[in-house]
Amino acid sequence: MMEYRSRLGESQTLQDFSRDAEEIEAWIADKLAAASDEPVKETQNLQVKINFLLKSVRESIIIKKIIINTWKCIYI
């Protein structure tokens, strides 16, 4: 029973992480849209930073998916 609760807690943590990553990605997309109204130089600098953040979020999501798939293989 304790193992089940532990796995359930881990699953909740992964779901929370996934939701947070999606919220961050949406926030970044909003900021990118707002940045398109700024002068070109400022937009380019901001776009580089946003692209870096998006890449980090996507990598985190990929890592999360790998963990979930590995976890499923172990416990199924």
Legacy VTK file of the C-alpha trace (Angstrom):
# vtk DataFile Version 3.0
C-alpha trace
ASCII
DATASET POLYDATA
POINTS 76 float
0.000 0.000 0.000
2.855 2.376 0.830
4.451 1.687 -2.547
1.171 2.529 -4.278
0.899 5.811 -2.371
4.483 6.641 -3.219
3.867 5.977 -6.928
0.657 8.007 -6.760
2.564 10.925 -5.234
5.229 10.678 -7.925
2.537 10.658 -10.589
0.968 13.783 -9.100
4.372 15.486 -9.061
4.880 14.677 -12.751
1.404 15.966 -13.613
2.071 19.188 -11.707
5.375 19.599 -13.519
3.701 19.054 -16.887
0.988 21.631 -16.106
3.569 24.148 -14.924
5.683 23.639 -18.051
2.652 24.195 -20.280
1.749 27.371 -18.377
5.291 28.676 -18.736
5.319 27.896 -22.452
2.020 29.790 -22.890
3.405 32.735 -20.896
6.507 32.799 -23.084
4.382 32.720 -26.241
2.378 35.704 -24.912
5.584 37.606 -24.198
6.892 36.822 -27.677
3.684 38.166 -29.209
3.969 41.342 -27.120
7.618 41.688 -28.078
6.758 41.750 -31.768
5.481 45.303 -31.249
8.848 46.524 -29.927
11.708 47.909 -32.028
13.583 45.301 -34.080
16.789 45.210 -32.015
14.968 44.787 -28.715
12.705 42.154 -30.259
15.658 40.162 -31.549
17.316 40.168 -28.132
14.087 39.184 -26.434
13.361 36.535 -29.052
16.762 34.912 -28.440
16.024 34.778 -24.722
12.520 33.434 -25.273
13.757 30.789 -27.703
16.260 29.673 -25.071
13.478 29.446 -22.476
11.208 27.550 -24.882
14.005 25.112 -25.624
14.531 24.569 -21.899
10.811 23.991 -21.331
10.604 21.565 -24.263
13.651 19.674 -23.007
12.040 19.441 -19.577
8.857 18.061 -21.138
10.869 15.498 -23.110
12.693 14.451 -19.946
9.339 14.162 -18.150
7.969 11.945 -20.931
11.046 9.720 -20.794
10.639 9.383 -17.031
6.939 8.557 -17.374
7.566 5.950 -20.092
10.403 4.398 -18.117
8.227 4.383 -15.023
5.399 2.697 -16.927
7.764 -0.009 -18.206
9.015 -0.706 -14.698
5.638 -0.879 -12.956
3.472 -2.428 -15.667
LINES 1 77
76 0 1 2 3 4 5 6 7 8 9 10 11 12 13 14 15 16 17 18 19 20 21 22 23 24 25 26 27 28 29 30 31 32 33 34 35 36 37 38 39 40 41 42 43 44 45 46 47 48 49 50 51 52 53 54 55 56 57 58 59 60 61 62 63 64 65 66 67 68 69 70 71 72 73 74 75
